[in-house]
Amino acid sequence: MVQAMRASSLLGLVAISLMLSGCLVKAAADVVTAPVRIGARAVDLATTSQSEADQNRGREIRQREEQLGKLERDYRKQTEECEEGDRSACRDANETYAEMQELMRYIPAEPDDN
């Protein structure tokens, strides 16, 4: 009876030690591979894929086009007021026109359908 209890205790200890050694090996592997995983994650965060760059470029162009549309509306209104004799509207129209010209330099031209 005592030998049976010792045998089962010994068997239990062997099983526990095997499980713990597996855990220790996994923990050691995690520690060893952690710098590689962290480095790969940092590189991934630091780089921009081509599709992300294209999306960002498209967003910038849309924002400039929206700004240009707003400036065109302002310019049209200022020009009308200028034609009615409002001198400050004439100055504002000139400034708005210059701003529109500057902004248009950064909006790509549409391709011809020819």
C-alpha positions as CSV (number, residue, x, y, z in Angstrom):
1,M,0.0,0.0,0.0
2,V,2.8,2.4,0.9
3,Q,4.7,1.5,-2.3
4,A,1.5,2.1,-4.3
5,M,1.2,5.6,-2.8
6,R,4.9,6.3,-3.4
7,A,4.5,5.1,-7.0
8,S,1.5,7.3,-7.6
9,S,3.2,10.3,-5.9
10,L,6.3,9.7,-8.0
11,L,4.2,9.4,-11.1
12,G,2.4,12.6,-10.3
13,L,5.8,14.4,-9.7
14,V,7.1,13.2,-13.0
15,A,4.0,14.4,-14.8
16,I,4.1,17.8,-13.1
17,S,7.8,18.2,-13.8
18,L,7.2,17.4,-17.5
19,M,4.4,20.0,-17.7
20,L,6.5,22.6,-15.9
21,S,9.4,22.0,-18.2
22,G,7.1,22.5,-21.2
23,C,6.0,25.8,-19.6
24,L,9.6,26.8,-18.9
25,V,10.6,26.0,-22.5
26,K,7.7,28.1,-23.8
27,A,8.6,31.0,-21.5
28,A,12.2,30.8,-22.6
29,A,11.1,30.8,-26.2
30,D,8.9,33.8,-25.6
31,V,11.7,35.7,-24.0
32,V,14.1,34.9,-26.8
33,T,11.7,35.8,-29.6
34,A,10.2,39.0,-27.9
35,P,12.9,41.4,-29.3
36,V,12.3,40.1,-32.8
37,R,8.5,40.5,-32.5
38,I,8.8,43.9,-31.0
39,G,11.3,45.0,-33.7
40,A,9.0,43.7,-36.5
41,R,6.1,45.6,-34.9
42,A,8.1,48.8,-34.8
43,V,9.1,48.5,-38.4
44,D,5.5,47.8,-39.4
45,L,4.3,50.9,-37.5
46,A,7.1,53.1,-38.9
47,T,6.6,52.2,-42.6
48,T,3.6,53.1,-44.7
49,S,2.3,50.7,-47.3
50,Q,1.7,51.9,-50.9
51,S,-2.0,51.6,-50.4
52,E,-1.8,53.8,-47.2
53,A,0.3,56.3,-49.0
54,D,-2.2,56.4,-51.9
55,Q,-5.1,56.9,-49.5
56,N,-3.3,59.7,-47.7
57,R,-2.5,61.4,-51.0
58,G,-6.1,61.1,-52.2
59,R,-7.3,62.6,-48.9
60,E,-4.9,65.5,-49.2
61,I,-6.0,66.2,-52.8
62,R,-9.7,66.1,-51.8
63,Q,-9.1,68.5,-48.9
64,R,-7.3,70.9,-51.3
65,E,-10.2,70.6,-53.8
66,E,-12.7,71.4,-51.1
67,Q,-10.7,74.4,-50.0
68,L,-10.5,75.5,-53.6
69,G,-14.3,75.2,-54.0
70,K,-14.7,77.4,-50.9
71,L,-12.3,80.0,-52.3
72,E,-14.1,80.0,-55.7
73,R,-17.4,80.7,-54.0
74,D,-15.8,83.5,-51.9
75,Y,-14.2,84.9,-55.0
76,R,-17.4,84.9,-57.0
77,K,-19.2,86.8,-54.2
78,Q,-16.3,89.3,-53.7
79,T,-16.2,89.9,-57.5
80,E,-20.0,90.7,-57.5
81,E,-19.6,93.1,-54.6
82,C,-16.5,94.7,-56.4
83,E,-18.6,95.2,-59.5
84,E,-21.2,97.0,-57.3
85,G,-18.5,99.5,-56.2
86,D,-17.2,97.9,-53.0
87,R,-13.4,98.7,-53.0
88,S,-12.6,96.4,-50.1
89,A,-14.3,93.5,-51.9
90,C,-12.0,94.2,-54.9
91,R,-9.0,93.9,-52.6
92,D,-10.4,90.7,-51.1
93,A,-11.1,89.3,-54.5
94,N,-7.5,89.9,-55.6
95,E,-6.2,88.2,-52.4
96,T,-8.6,85.3,-52.8
97,Y,-7.6,84.9,-56.5
98,A,-3.9,84.8,-55.5
99,E,-4.7,82.1,-52.8
100,M,-6.6,80.1,-55.4
101,Q,-3.7,80.2,-57.8
102,E,-1.3,79.1,-55.1
103,L,-3.5,76.2,-54.1
104,M,-4.1,75.1,-57.7
105,R,-0.3,74.4,-58.0
106,Y,-0.8,71.4,-55.6
107,I,-3.9,69.9,-57.2
108,P,-3.0,67.4,-60.0
109,A,-4.4,68.2,-63.4
110,E,-7.1,65.9,-64.8
111,P,-6.0,63.7,-67.7
112,D,-7.4,64.5,-71.2
113,D,-9.9,62.0,-72.5
114,N,-8.5,62.3,-76.1
